[in-house]
Each structure stands twice: as structure tokens, then as C-alpha cells.
């Protein structure tokens, strides 16, 4: 046999293997779709149950109970209180052999005073549906599929907490979706997000009658000094830097020197590293204010929400799967500013997607509003619960069966994440 004939033989064998794999993928996707359709009533009931009993971050006990009931009724063991976080959970379905680990991430916390104005009931339902859909095929596949319950996205950075506790150890790829609004043009893939942090600065002074202020230590004056210093430093900010603050407490009567003040600052920047620098800048301002006034400064920090590094090859695979389900997706326009999410912390560690599907065509309905909470249980939102679950599960199947997609995703992740995050 000549070298040319040998190459033809090898290419032919590879082509045959690819055809077999593609047929397996297509058959698997059809089976996943049928499985999720068979669960439609149960999944939509789950979405509405979570929606009708909104719970804020780290208090989502009912949501975890509802999700666990669905999983347990299908024979899955649910590890509640995962990684020592009371309202987190994990369930796993192993395949016939060792292989890649794909995790679907569920969110289910609500907004204080608003309810599910960010549609996390839809996120949770899509994750549960995707897990059950892909798990139904794992007897024939190598690898594992996980579902991880990630609480407190709206405040508390549950995913960052789980990361630090080892909750994502062993996961190769993380997938989730998020509802949006405004119609097809807002079905975003590969959408980024800035880093965000929160710092509370309290000052402890000494009360005195305003007729003799020298006897007191003015905690409010210390707080005002911090704000003035930040304003003086703004010309030195990077273009993506944003610091916004409010004084939550600053005294109770105008004829009393305030002995206590409390201010809260929201910090956004291009990277988590830069947020850390800005947090330290505010602390330095507070220390100077303390030195000037004699008040004692005290700080409280929440985990930083990292900027986002969506994995484009995985995003493209999700887009293609959603297109097969009749939903068109697109890239966001350059230069748009977006909010923050703790999926960014995950995206630094492992290849991840957090793509967007619209649940309402009404552009006047804004996220984080009561109107959006109402939209999260409409028939249009229900349809996204089912189709989003299918798209995620199909993308998970792609990752388990397509070595080239896994390789491209890992290479892209390595390329896009800055070196200063790599240990």
C-alpha cells in the first residue's frame, strides 16, 4: 500500500468515526428533547413554585426543597448543604466510563421587595431540566453530569463562596442560562460583565451637644471626608472604574454630634484585580478621615464578583442548539455596559457560559422590577424554561462527545483569562 493509499485509508476511517459520532449526537439530542418534553408539566410547576415563594440570598430553603423533590423523585441522591452552604446542593449522574465532567448551575434567589424580578426561577428550571435531560443519556456516555445549586447571586456571591470551598473541583465545563427581555435581539451569547465589589465603611466617634462640638468626635464628618476624597481622586480613575456610595446612617438629630455613621460603596471596574485596588483606595481614604477626625474606622466586605470570560466555542455550540430549537441568538453590540454576576468568578477558573434568552418582547419591562417578576411566569417564560433546558442539555452532550469542542474550549479559556489570575 502506498503512502497516499494509507492516508486515504486513515482519512476514511476518521470520516466513518465522525459520522458515527454525529449520528450518536443527533440521536442523543432527539432523546434529550423527548425526555424534557415528558417532564414539561413537572418542570413548569417547579418554576412557578419557586416564583410564588421568593427567598433572598442564603435563605432559599423552600427553593432547594422544591428542586430536591424533583431530583429525588427521579432517583437521584441530592447532597444538600453542599460545601457547608445551607442553601446549596449537588446531584450527580455518572456515565459508563470516566470522562469529562459537565455541570449545570442553578440560581434561585429573589430580590428583596421585588420577588423574582431577575427570573431566577427560570434559571433553576432550565438547570434542572438540562440535568435530567442529559442524565437520561449517561448510561451510554463517558463522563459525568452535575447540577450545582448556587445561592445568593443577587448579594453574597454564592458561586465565589462555593469556589473557595472547593465546590467546583473536578468540574471541566460549567453551563447556565439567564433570562432577559426585549425580544430576539437580546438573546445574547458571549456577553461579558464588569467586576463588582461592595464595601461598607462605619465610623465610631463620640456623641456631644452641638453647642460644644469639641467634646465630641464627629463620625459623620469622617464619612463626608471619605466622599470628598473619592471625588478628588476620580480624575485618576481608569475609564471603566465606577465608585458610587450612599450614607446609610449619619446621626439622629441636628443638635447632636453624630457618634456613628455608616456608608456603603458599590465598586465596579474592568477586572477583579482593579476592584481590589479601588477597595483599598477607599480604605485608605477612611484611614485618613479617621486620622483627621479621631473617629475609628470599621470595614465590611462582600466577596468580589469577578469580570466575566465567556467561553466562545461553548457559546457558539449553545447558539447552534438553540437555532435548531427555533430560537435565534446573537452577539451583543460592542461597547455596551453590563452588570455583574458571580458566574464571572467561575469563568476565571473553568470554561463557562452564561447566555441569555428573552422571556418577554416588551422592551419597557426592565429586569429587577415587579413587572419583570410577573413576566417570569408567563407562557413565554414557560416556553424558555423548556427550550433553554433542551439547549443546555444538548450543549452538554456536545461537550461529552466532541473532543474537538472540548479542546477548543479549553484552549480559548486559557487564551482569554489574564495571566495574573493563573497560579
Secondary structure, DSSP 4 states (H G I P E B T S, - for coil): --HHHHHHHHHHHHHHHHHHHHHHHHHHHHHHHHHHHHTHHHHHHHHHHHHHT---TT--HHHHHHHHHHHHHTT---EESGGG-TT-EEEEEE-SEEEEEEEEEE----BTTTBSTT-HHHHHHHHHHHHHHHHTTGGGSEEEEEEEE---TTTT-HHHHHHHTTTTTT-SEEEEEEEE-SSGGG-EES----EEEEEEEEEE-B-EEGGGGGGSB-HHHHHHHHHHHHHHHGGGS-TT-EEEEEEEE--S-TTEE-SEEEEEEEEEESSHHHHHHHHHHHHHHHHHHHHHH-PEEEEEEPPPB------HHHHHHHHHHHHHTT---EEPPTT------THHHHHHHSEEEEEEEES---TT--TTSHHHHHHTTSHHHHHHHHHHHHHHHHHHHHHHH-HHHHHHHHHHHHHHS-GGG--
